[in-house]
Amino acid sequence: MGRETILFKSEERKTTAEAAEVLRTIAAKLESGQITLTAGETEVSLTLPPQIILEIKAEEEEGRTLKRSLEIEIEWAEGETGPAAGVSIS
């Protein structure tokens, strides 16, 4: 397996309305093919290919409290394209 370098990371508490607005902005940037992430002094610009891999995962973790998460990951290999798969969200 190759070496992983974290280019940008952010984790912050938001209302669901604020999170929805962030996702709308990300969606618009995906369509444009260019996204710039900024937090403080850190800034990373990414150029997205026409085809990406979209991973959606729902998890549940039991501990002192029940914790649930919804993870959305977008990835691509530079110069690589592949077939589109289908998932529906309602």
Number of C-alpha atoms within 10 A of each C-alpha: 3 4 4 6 6 5 10 12 9 7 5 5 7 10 8 9 9 11 13 12 12 12 12 12 12 16 13 12 15 17 11 12 14 14 18 11 14 13 10 5 5 10 11 11 12 10 12 18 16 11 15 17 15 14 11 12 9 9 9 10 10 8 7 6 7 8 10 11 10 10 10 10 10 11 12 15 11 8 6 9 13 10 7 10 7 5 8 4 4 2
